[in-house]
Amino acid sequence: MKRRADELVVFLGPSLPAAEARRISPCTVLPPARQGDVWRALSLKPRALVLVDGVFEAQPSVWHHELLAALEAGVAVFGGGSMGALRAAELSAHGMVGVGRVFGWYRDGVVADDSEVALLHADAEHGWRPLTVPLVNVRHAAERALKARVLGRPGARALVDAAAGLFYQERSWARIREAVAPSWSRAVLQAWDAWFAGGVEDLKRLDAMDCVRTAAEFVRHAAPPAPGARRNPSSLVRRRRLVEDVTRVGPRPVDSGRVMELLRGAPDAAAWAEAGLRRALLAGWVRSLGLQATDEEIAAEEAAWWQERGVRASRRQAFLAANGLDGPALRQLCEARALERLALTHAARLLPDGPSWDEALASEARLGGQWEQAARALAEAGDPPSEEE
């Protein structure tokens, strides 16, 4: 069966040209990941996501919370080669799969700093072409030269130390050779030059290819995705996702931040927000009391919600996407509705001498004027007072 390209989403830049990734497997290639990009990529409904390249320093880097959100949504997440190797080492305990030697070095503590994979590169117009050499590539070249007996251990260490002493935006092979030359004999320099002329392997490129292959193999043979462990990210993360995510209306992505701008200016914005706050506060309070909604109660709320919307079963996935939701997110909202209903149904027992249903009905009717309307209607109808009165 022919696979959709967006089943596999790959973040690539200087580590591997997009065309090479597509030759390995059908995939959707996106630029080096910035903060928020993984959240936005989830709207494509991929089965697997590969993080190789990502920005840093000048722009916010891809957040761990985004990758955890992908895992929670049932998307397999692979990382290798560059920023992906670093994030995979940090999140392997949470289910992110690391691939390649650079990942192994980070995982095992051989390297630790993100500067190990940093390099200067061209922009998208020029295919993200690398302009300098990342330190992990120098380490790999030193190992290969040592194995080929071009360098001894002191010479290999000197090569890595010389490269590490250069700022990543200035670390070219020519500058590295210039920096290490005083540490090598003439014979070593000649042997290096002859060996180097045959070409040195690009470790980041090799790892990136391996990472795409591994993810593609997973997509070919894995079972349908299942939601991962549910998390409760902080309010900061939740707010950031509200403005950095996208909502898909049909095939077209819309910035969720712009949707929020329109909603804030709506006439009913205050009422919507207050209703949402009441529900969230009541649900949180009920949880704090150690109470939980059952699966049946949540399912009943979800069924009632769909009935309120009047959406046919065939359109439900598109309807959820257009509302910035998916199945797990809808279940979470319906759980809050179930907890809210639990609090309202048992209000008299959740507090000492708690409010009754009739008290609540009367207080709202008096505040809203409905009490007066009902009393006037009875008076005009000549309704007699009760015997007790």
Buried (B, 14 or more C-beta within 10 A) or exposed (E): EEBBBBBBBBBBBBBBBBEBBBEBBBBBBBBBBBBBBBBBBBBBBBBBBBBBBBBBEEEEBBBBBBBBBBBBBBBBBBBBBBBBBBBBBBBBEBBBBBBBBBBBBBBEEEBEEBBBBBBBBEEEEEBBEBBBBBBBBBBBBBBBBBEEEBBEEEBBBBBBBBBBEBEBEEBBBEBBBEBBBEBBEEEBBEBBEEBBEEEBEBBBBBBBBBBBBBBBEBBEEEEEBEBBEEEEBEEEBEEBBBBBBBBBEEEEBBBBBEBBEEEEEEEEEEEEEEEEEEBBEBBEBBBEEEBBBEEEBBBBBBEBBBEEEEBEEEEBEEEBBBBBBBBEBBBBBBBBBBBBBBBEEEBEEBEEEEEEEEEEEEEEBEEEEEBEEEEEEEEEEEEEEEEEE
